[in-house]
Amino acid sequence: MNRIDKTFAALQSQGRTGLIPFVTAGDPDAQWMASIMRALVDAGADLIELGVPFSDPMADGPVIQKSSERALARGMNLHGVMEIVRDFRATDSKTPIVLMGYLNPIEYFGWERFAAMASEAGVDGVLLVDCPPEEADAVRPILQQRQLAQIFLASPTTTPARLSKMAALAEGYVYYVSFAGITGADRLALDDVHQKIAVARQSIRTPLAIGFGIRTAEQAVALAADAEAVVIGSALVERLVLAQDSAAACAAARQFLTPIRAALDAAAKAKAA
């Protein structure tokens, strides 16, 4: 059982909802990233999605697009991403790390080389936005050989056939996109999300982590009933970019995530009472 599976098993046994923050590797500063990730864990993160900067992040909104642009301008690449993971792993051997990005940089780098380096650094899973289940056959064996889970995306527009294919291949968790659109958009319709996730649940048995459009503790709690975890990215990235140094960035990470963790735990406690 890998770190992702252990984490979701522990959450289930405790009756808690997982909290998954997303940050872009190298933004606001590569030297601060491991410390920011540790601050997120201190504030209640159960798993961290580390974004791999890409020049054409088609699924991302302006906040994360600009975050990738800044990281790339500072020279961030796959070697730099792995160095961040190694730095984090020097003091944290428990928290799962999932790299989230796009096919192009990894295909250019080389799949076997990437998988070996990611595994050695301490990565647990890979979420590739533009690699649906139908196109995973060539990638999956390479990742599996290195014990790297391939995380898939599902959305309200995912067809029943694709959901079935995804259910057969899913590892770790499935990232459920709360609406058809880009990250960070402010158009979360909770009733519609509830209905769509109920449909996805008919096929998918692995844990669901729901993201896109979640910006507040209230929204996180509202969606917690439908998923094993919630993912928050753009709202966090917006705050980190304002930091002038590592200490300020870590403080911003804690200040943002702590009340969300507290709200999720309070809701779980109330449900269990």
DOZALUM-996045 format. One record per residue (C-alpha): residue number from 1; residue in three letters; chain; x, y, z. Coordinates in Angstrom, 1 decimal. Example, Ala and Ser with C-alpha at 12.3 -4.5 7.8 and 13.67 -1.06 7.14 Angstrom:
! DOZALUM-996045
+-----+---------+--------+--------+--------+--------+
| num | residuo | cadena |      X |      Y |      Z |
+-----+---------+--------+--------+--------+--------+
|   1 |     ALA |      A |   12.3 |   -4.5 |    7.8 |
|   2 |     SER |      A |   13.7 |   -1.1 |    7.1 |
+-----+---------+--------+--------+--------+--------+
This chain:
! DOZALUM-996045
+-----+---------+--------+--------+--------+--------+
| num | residuo | cadena |      X |      Y |      Z |
+-----+---------+--------+--------+--------+--------+
|   1 |     MET |      A |    0.0 |    0.0 |    0.0 |
|   2 |     ASN |      A |    1.5 |    3.3 |   -1.1 |
|   3 |     ARG |      A |    1.3 |    6.7 |    0.7 |
|   4 |     ILE |      A |   -1.8 |    7.8 |   -1.2 |
|   5 |     ASP |      A |   -3.7 |    4.6 |   -0.3 |
|   6 |     LYS |      A |   -2.5 |    4.8 |    3.3 |
|   7 |     THR |      A |   -3.7 |    8.4 |    3.6 |
|   8 |     PHE |      A |   -7.2 |    7.8 |    2.3 |
|   9 |     ALA |      A |   -7.5 |    4.6 |    4.4 |
|  10 |     ALA |      A |   -6.6 |    6.7 |    7.5 |
|  11 |     LEU |      A |   -9.0 |    9.4 |    6.6 |
|  12 |     GLN |      A |  -11.8 |    6.9 |    6.1 |
|  13 |     SER |      A |  -11.1 |    5.3 |    9.5 |
|  14 |     GLN |      A |  -11.1 |    8.7 |   11.2 |
|  15 |     GLY |      A |  -14.3 |    9.9 |    9.4 |
|  16 |     ARG |      A |  -12.4 |   12.9 |    8.0 |
|  17 |     THR |      A |  -12.3 |   14.6 |    4.6 |
|  18 |     GLY |      A |   -9.0 |   15.0 |    3.0 |
|  19 |     LEU |      A |   -7.6 |   18.4 |    2.2 |
|  20 |     ILE |      A |   -5.4 |   18.7 |   -0.9 |
|  21 |     PRO |      A |   -3.7 |   22.0 |   -1.6 |
|  22 |     PHE |      A |   -2.2 |   22.7 |   -5.0 |
|  23 |     VAL |      A |    0.9 |   24.8 |   -5.5 |
|  24 |     THR |      A |    3.0 |   25.5 |   -8.6 |
|  25 |     ALA |      A |    6.6 |   24.3 |   -8.3 |
|  26 |     GLY |      A |    8.9 |   27.3 |   -8.4 |
|  27 |     ASP |      A |    6.3 |   30.0 |   -7.6 |
|  28 |     PRO |      A |    6.7 |   32.3 |   -5.8 |
|  29 |     ASP |      A |   10.3 |   31.0 |   -5.4 |
|  30 |     ALA |      A |   11.9 |   27.6 |   -5.9 |
|  31 |     GLN |      A |   14.0 |   28.0 |   -2.7 |
|  32 |     TRP |      A |   10.8 |   28.5 |   -0.6 |
|  33 |     MET |      A |    8.8 |   25.6 |   -2.0 |
|  34 |     ALA |      A |    9.7 |   22.8 |    0.4 |
|  35 |     SER |      A |    9.1 |   25.1 |    3.4 |
|  36 |     ILE |      A |    5.8 |   26.1 |    2.0 |
|  37 |     MET |      A |    4.8 |   22.5 |    1.5 |
|  38 |     ARG |      A |    5.8 |   21.7 |    5.1 |
|  39 |     ALA |      A |    3.7 |   24.7 |    6.3 |
|  40 |     LEU |      A |    0.7 |   23.3 |    4.4 |
|  41 |     VAL |      A |    1.1 |   20.0 |    6.1 |
|  42 |     ASP |      A |    1.4 |   21.8 |    9.5 |
|  43 |     ALA |      A |   -1.9 |   23.5 |    8.6 |
|  44 |     GLY |      A |   -3.7 |   20.3 |    7.9 |
|  45 |     ALA |      A |   -2.9 |   19.2 |    4.3 |
|  46 |     ASP |      A |   -3.3 |   15.4 |    3.8 |
|  47 |     LEU |      A |   -1.7 |   15.3 |    0.3 |
|  48 |     ILE |      A |    0.0 |   17.9 |   -1.8 |
|  49 |     GLU |      A |   -0.5 |   18.4 |   -5.6 |
|  50 |     LEU |      A |    2.7 |   20.0 |   -7.0 |
|  51 |     GLY |      A |    2.1 |   21.6 |  -10.3 |
|  52 |     VAL |      A |    4.7 |   21.1 |  -13.0 |
|  53 |     PRO |      A |    4.9 |   24.4 |  -14.9 |
|  54 |     PHE |      A |    4.0 |   24.3 |  -18.6 |
|  55 |     SER |      A |    3.8 |   27.0 |  -21.2 |
|  56 |     ASP |      A |    0.3 |   26.1 |  -22.4 |
|  57 |     PRO |      A |   -1.7 |   24.9 |  -19.4 |
|  58 |     MET |      A |   -5.0 |   24.6 |  -21.2 |
|  59 |     ALA |      A |   -7.1 |   23.5 |  -18.2 |
|  60 |     ASP |      A |   -5.9 |   26.3 |  -16.0 |
|  61 |     GLY |      A |   -7.3 |   29.7 |  -15.4 |
|  62 |     PRO |      A |   -5.4 |   33.0 |  -15.3 |
|  63 |     VAL |      A |   -4.1 |   32.6 |  -11.7 |
|  64 |     ILE |      A |   -2.3 |   29.3 |  -12.3 |
|  65 |     GLN |      A |   -1.3 |   30.2 |  -15.9 |
|  66 |     LYS |      A |    0.5 |   33.2 |  -14.6 |
|  67 |     SER |      A |    2.0 |   31.1 |  -11.8 |
|  68 |     SER |      A |    3.4 |   28.7 |  -14.4 |
|  69 |     GLU |      A |    4.7 |   31.6 |  -16.5 |
|  70 |     ARG |      A |    6.6 |   33.1 |  -13.5 |
|  71 |     ALA |      A |    8.1 |   29.7 |  -12.5 |
|  72 |     LEU |      A |    9.2 |   29.0 |  -16.1 |
|  73 |     ALA |      A |   10.7 |   32.5 |  -16.3 |
|  74 |     ARG |      A |   12.8 |   31.7 |  -13.2 |
|  75 |     GLY |      A |   14.1 |   28.5 |  -14.9 |
|  76 |     MET |      A |   11.9 |   25.9 |  -13.3 |
|  77 |     ASN |      A |   12.0 |   22.5 |  -15.1 |
|  78 |     LEU |      A |   11.5 |   18.9 |  -14.3 |
|  79 |     HIS |      A |   14.9 |   18.6 |  -12.6 |
|  80 |     GLY |      A |   13.9 |   21.6 |  -10.4 |
|  81 |     VAL |      A |   10.6 |   20.0 |   -9.6 |
|  82 |     MET |      A |   12.3 |   16.8 |   -8.4 |
|  83 |     GLU |      A |   14.7 |   18.8 |   -6.3 |
|  84 |     ILE |      A |   11.8 |   20.4 |   -4.5 |
|  85 |     VAL |      A |   10.3 |   17.0 |   -3.8 |
|  86 |     ARG |      A |   13.7 |   15.7 |   -2.5 |
|  87 |     ASP |      A |   14.0 |   18.7 |   -0.2 |
|  88 |     PHE |      A |   10.5 |   18.1 |    1.2 |
|  89 |     ARG |      A |   11.2 |   14.4 |    1.7 |
|  90 |     ALA |      A |   14.2 |   15.2 |    3.8 |
|  91 |     THR |      A |   11.9 |   15.9 |    6.7 |
|  92 |     ASP |      A |    8.5 |   14.3 |    5.6 |
|  93 |     SER |      A |    8.3 |   10.7 |    4.6 |
|  94 |     LYS |      A |    4.6 |   10.4 |    5.1 |
|  95 |     THR |      A |    2.7 |   13.0 |    3.1 |
|  96 |     PRO |      A |    1.8 |   11.9 |   -0.4 |
|  97 |     ILE |      A |    2.9 |   14.1 |   -3.3 |
|  98 |     VAL |      A |    1.2 |   14.0 |   -6.7 |
|  99 |     LEU |      A |    2.7 |   15.9 |   -9.7 |
| 100 |     MET |      A |    0.0 |   17.6 |  -11.7 |
| 101 |     GLY |      A |    0.8 |   18.7 |  -15.2 |
| 102 |     TYR |      A |    0.7 |   18.0 |  -18.9 |
| 103 |     LEU |      A |    2.1 |   15.4 |  -21.3 |
| 104 |     ASN |      A |    4.4 |   17.6 |  -23.4 |
| 105 |     PRO |      A |    7.2 |   18.3 |  -20.9 |
| 106 |     ILE |      A |    7.3 |   14.6 |  -19.8 |
| 107 |     GLU |      A |    7.3 |   13.2 |  -23.4 |
| 108 |     TYR |      A |   10.1 |   15.5 |  -24.3 |
| 109 |     PHE |      A |   12.0 |   14.5 |  -21.2 |
| 110 |     GLY |      A |   11.4 |   10.7 |  -21.7 |
| 111 |     TRP |      A |    8.9 |    8.6 |  -19.8 |
| 112 |     GLU |      A |   11.2 |    6.0 |  -18.3 |
| 113 |     ARG |      A |   13.7 |    8.7 |  -17.3 |
| 114 |     PHE |      A |   10.9 |   10.8 |  -15.8 |
| 115 |     ALA |      A |    9.4 |    7.8 |  -13.9 |
| 116 |     ALA |      A |   12.7 |    6.7 |  -12.5 |
| 117 |     MET |      A |   13.6 |   10.2 |  -11.3 |
| 118 |     ALA |      A |   10.1 |   10.9 |   -9.8 |
| 119 |     SER |      A |   10.2 |    7.6 |   -7.9 |
| 120 |     GLU |      A |   13.7 |    8.3 |   -6.6 |
| 121 |     ALA |      A |   12.7 |   11.8 |   -5.5 |
| 122 |     GLY |      A |    9.7 |   10.5 |   -3.5 |
| 123 |     VAL |      A |    6.7 |   11.3 |   -5.8 |
| 124 |     ASP |      A |    3.7 |    9.1 |   -5.3 |
| 125 |     GLY |      A |    1.5 |    9.8 |   -8.2 |
| 126 |     VAL |      A |    1.1 |   11.7 |  -11.5 |
| 127 |     LEU |      A |   -1.9 |   13.5 |  -12.7 |
| 128 |     LEU |      A |   -1.7 |   14.4 |  -16.4 |
| 129 |     VAL |      A |   -4.5 |   16.7 |  -17.5 |
| 130 |     ASP |      A |   -4.3 |   15.7 |  -21.2 |
| 131 |     CYS |      A |   -3.9 |   12.0 |  -20.8 |
| 132 |     PRO |      A |   -7.3 |   10.4 |  -20.5 |
| 133 |     PRO |      A |   -7.8 |    6.7 |  -19.8 |
| 134 |     GLU |      A |   -8.0 |    5.8 |  -23.5 |
| 135 |     GLU |      A |   -4.5 |    7.1 |  -24.0 |
| 136 |     ALA |      A |   -2.9 |    5.6 |  -20.9 |
| 137 |     ASP |      A |   -1.8 |    2.3 |  -22.2 |
| 138 |     ALA |      A |    1.7 |    3.4 |  -23.2 |
| 139 |     VAL |      A |    2.2 |    5.4 |  -20.0 |
| 140 |     ARG |      A |    0.7 |    3.2 |  -17.3 |
| 141 |     PRO |      A |    3.1 |    0.3 |  -17.4 |
| 142 |     ILE |      A |    6.1 |    2.7 |  -17.0 |
| 143 |     LEU |      A |    4.5 |    4.4 |  -14.1 |
| 144 |     GLN |      A |    3.4 |    1.2 |  -12.4 |
| 145 |     GLN |      A |    6.9 |   -0.2 |  -12.7 |
| 146 |     ARG |      A |    8.0 |    2.6 |  -10.5 |
| 147 |     GLN |      A |    5.0 |    2.4 |   -8.1 |
| 148 |     LEU |      A |    3.7 |    5.7 |   -9.3 |
| 149 |     ALA |      A |   -0.1 |    6.0 |   -9.3 |
| 150 |     GLN |      A |   -1.7 |    7.5 |  -12.4 |
| 151 |     ILE |      A |   -4.5 |    9.9 |  -11.3 |
| 152 |     PHE |      A |   -7.3 |   10.5 |  -13.7 |
| 153 |     LEU |      A |   -9.6 |   13.5 |  -14.1 |
| 154 |     ALA |      A |  -13.4 |   13.1 |  -14.3 |
| 155 |     SER |      A |  -15.9 |   15.9 |  -14.9 |
| 156 |     PRO |      A |  -19.6 |   16.6 |  -15.4 |
| 157 |     THR |      A |  -19.2 |   16.0 |  -19.1 |
| 158 |     THR |      A |  -17.3 |   12.7 |  -18.8 |
| 159 |     THR |      A |  -19.2 |   10.0 |  -20.7 |
| 160 |     PRO |      A |  -20.4 |    6.8 |  -19.1 |
| 161 |     ALA |      A |  -18.0 |    4.8 |  -21.3 |
| 162 |     ARG |      A |  -15.0 |    6.9 |  -20.1 |
| 163 |     LEU |      A |  -16.1 |    6.6 |  -16.5 |
| 164 |     SER |      A |  -16.2 |    2.8 |  -16.9 |
| 165 |     LYS |      A |  -12.7 |    2.8 |  -18.4 |
| 166 |     MET |      A |  -11.5 |    5.1 |  -15.7 |
| 167 |     ALA |      A |  -13.0 |    2.9 |  -13.0 |
| 168 |     ALA |      A |  -11.0 |   -0.1 |  -14.3 |
| 169 |     LEU |      A |   -7.7 |    1.8 |  -14.3 |
| 170 |     ALA |      A |   -8.0 |    4.3 |  -11.4 |
| 171 |     GLU |      A |   -5.3 |    4.3 |   -8.8 |
| 172 |     GLY |      A |   -5.1 |    6.4 |   -5.6 |
| 173 |     TYR |      A |   -8.0 |    8.7 |   -6.3 |
| 174 |     VAL |      A |   -9.9 |   10.3 |   -9.1 |
| 175 |     TYR |      A |   -9.8 |   14.1 |   -9.3 |
| 176 |     TYR |      A |  -13.4 |   15.2 |  -10.0 |
| 177 |     VAL |      A |  -13.7 |   18.6 |  -11.7 |
| 178 |     SER |      A |  -16.6 |   20.3 |  -10.2 |
| 179 |     PHE |      A |  -17.7 |   22.0 |  -13.5 |
| 180 |     ALA |      A |  -16.7 |   22.1 |  -17.1 |
| 181 |     GLY |      A |  -14.3 |   24.9 |  -17.3 |
| 182 |     ILE |      A |  -10.9 |   26.1 |  -16.1 |
| 183 |     THR |      A |   -9.3 |   26.2 |  -12.6 |
| 184 |     GLY |      A |  -10.2 |   29.1 |  -10.4 |
| 185 |     ALA |      A |  -13.4 |   30.1 |  -12.1 |
| 186 |     ASP |      A |  -16.1 |   31.5 |   -9.8 |
| 187 |     ARG |      A |  -19.1 |   29.5 |  -10.9 |
| 188 |     LEU |      A |  -19.6 |   26.7 |   -8.5 |
| 189 |     ALA |      A |  -23.2 |   25.4 |   -8.6 |
| 190 |     LEU |      A |  -23.4 |   23.0 |   -5.6 |
| 191 |     ASP |      A |  -26.7 |   21.3 |   -6.5 |
| 192 |     ASP |      A |  -25.5 |   20.4 |  -10.0 |
| 193 |     VAL |      A |  -22.2 |   19.1 |   -8.5 |
| 194 |     HIS |      A |  -24.1 |   16.8 |   -6.1 |
| 195 |     GLN |      A |  -26.1 |   15.3 |   -8.9 |
| 196 |     LYS |      A |  -23.1 |   14.8 |  -11.2 |
| 197 |     ILE |      A |  -21.0 |   13.2 |   -8.6 |
| 198 |     ALA |      A |  -23.8 |   10.7 |   -7.8 |
| 199 |     VAL |      A |  -23.7 |    9.6 |  -11.4 |
| 200 |     ALA |      A |  -19.9 |    9.2 |  -11.3 |
| 201 |     ARG |      A |  -20.1 |    7.2 |   -8.1 |
| 202 |     GLN |      A |  -22.1 |    4.5 |   -9.9 |
| 203 |     SER |      A |  -18.9 |    3.6 |  -11.8 |
| 204 |     ILE |      A |  -15.9 |    4.8 |   -9.7 |
| 205 |     ARG |      A |  -15.0 |    3.0 |   -6.5 |
| 206 |     THR |      A |  -11.7 |    4.7 |   -5.7 |
| 207 |     PRO |      A |  -11.8 |    7.9 |   -3.5 |
| 208 |     LEU |      A |  -12.9 |   11.1 |   -5.2 |
| 209 |     ALA |      A |  -11.1 |   14.4 |   -4.7 |
| 210 |     ILE |      A |  -13.2 |   17.3 |   -5.9 |
| 211 |     GLY |      A |  -11.6 |   20.6 |   -7.1 |
| 212 |     PHE |      A |  -11.9 |   23.6 |   -9.4 |
| 213 |     GLY |      A |  -13.8 |   26.6 |   -8.1 |
| 214 |     ILE |      A |  -13.4 |   25.9 |   -4.3 |
| 215 |     ARG |      A |  -12.2 |   29.0 |   -2.7 |
| 216 |     THR |      A |  -13.6 |   29.1 |    0.8 |
| 217 |     ALA |      A |  -14.1 |   26.9 |    3.9 |
| 218 |     GLU |      A |  -17.9 |   27.1 |    3.3 |
| 219 |     GLN |      A |  -17.6 |   25.7 |   -0.2 |
| 220 |     ALA |      A |  -15.2 |   23.0 |    1.0 |
| 221 |     VAL |      A |  -17.6 |   21.8 |    3.7 |
| 222 |     ALA |      A |  -20.5 |   21.9 |    1.3 |
| 223 |     LEU |      A |  -18.7 |   19.5 |   -1.1 |
| 224 |     ALA |      A |  -17.2 |   17.3 |    1.6 |
| 225 |     ALA |      A |  -20.3 |   15.2 |    1.7 |
| 226 |     ASP |      A |  -19.8 |   14.2 |   -1.9 |
| 227 |     ALA |      A |  -16.0 |   13.4 |   -1.9 |
| 228 |     GLU |      A |  -13.3 |   11.9 |    0.2 |
| 229 |     ALA |      A |  -11.2 |   15.0 |   -0.3 |
| 230 |     VAL |      A |  -11.3 |   18.6 |   -1.6 |
| 231 |     VAL |      A |   -8.6 |   20.3 |   -3.7 |
| 232 |     ILE |      A |   -7.9 |   24.0 |   -3.4 |
| 233 |     GLY |      A |   -5.4 |   25.6 |   -5.8 |
| 234 |     SER |      A |   -6.0 |   29.0 |   -7.3 |
| 235 |     ALA |      A |   -7.2 |   30.7 |   -4.1 |
| 236 |     LEU |      A |   -4.0 |   29.6 |   -2.4 |
| 237 |     VAL |      A |   -1.7 |   30.5 |   -5.3 |
| 238 |     GLU |      A |   -3.1 |   34.0 |   -5.3 |
| 239 |     ARG |      A |   -2.0 |   34.5 |   -1.7 |
| 240 |     LEU |      A |    1.4 |   33.0 |   -2.0 |
| 241 |     VAL |      A |    2.4 |   35.3 |   -4.8 |
| 242 |     LEU |      A |    2.1 |   38.3 |   -2.5 |
| 243 |     ALA |      A |    4.8 |   37.0 |   -0.1 |
| 244 |     GLN |      A |    8.1 |   38.8 |    0.0 |
| 245 |     ASP |      A |   10.1 |   36.0 |    1.6 |
| 246 |     SER |      A |    9.9 |   32.4 |    2.6 |
| 247 |     ALA |      A |    8.6 |   33.2 |    6.1 |
| 248 |     ALA |      A |    5.8 |   35.3 |    4.8 |
| 249 |     ALA |      A |    4.9 |   32.6 |    2.2 |
| 250 |     CYS |      A |    4.7 |   30.0 |    4.9 |
| 251 |     ALA |      A |    2.6 |   32.2 |    7.1 |
| 252 |     ALA |      A |    0.2 |   32.9 |    4.2 |
| 253 |     ALA |      A |   -0.1 |   29.1 |    3.5 |
| 254 |     ARG |      A |   -0.9 |   28.4 |    7.2 |
| 255 |     GLN |      A |   -3.3 |   31.3 |    7.5 |
| 256 |     PHE |      A |   -5.2 |   30.2 |    4.4 |
| 257 |     LEU |      A |   -5.4 |   26.5 |    5.0 |
| 258 |     THR |      A |   -5.9 |   26.3 |    8.8 |
| 259 |     PRO |      A |   -9.5 |   27.6 |    8.8 |
| 260 |     ILE |      A |  -10.5 |   25.3 |    6.0 |
| 261 |     ARG |      A |   -9.0 |   22.3 |    7.8 |
| 262 |     ALA |      A |  -10.9 |   23.3 |   11.0 |
| 263 |     ALA |      A |  -14.2 |   23.7 |    9.1 |
| 264 |     LEU |      A |  -13.9 |   20.3 |    7.5 |
| 265 |     ASP |      A |  -13.1 |   18.7 |   10.8 |
| 266 |     ALA |      A |  -15.9 |   20.5 |   12.6 |
| 267 |     ALA |      A |  -18.4 |   19.3 |    9.9 |
| 268 |     ALA |      A |  -17.1 |   15.7 |   10.2 |
| 269 |     LYS |      A |  -17.5 |   15.9 |   14.0 |
| 270 |     ALA |      A |  -21.0 |   17.2 |   13.8 |
| 271 |     LYS |      A |  -21.9 |   14.5 |   11.3 |
| 272 |     ALA |      A |  -20.6 |   11.8 |   13.6 |
| 273 |     ALA |      A |  -22.4 |   13.2 |   16.7 |
+-----+---------+--------+--------+--------+--------+
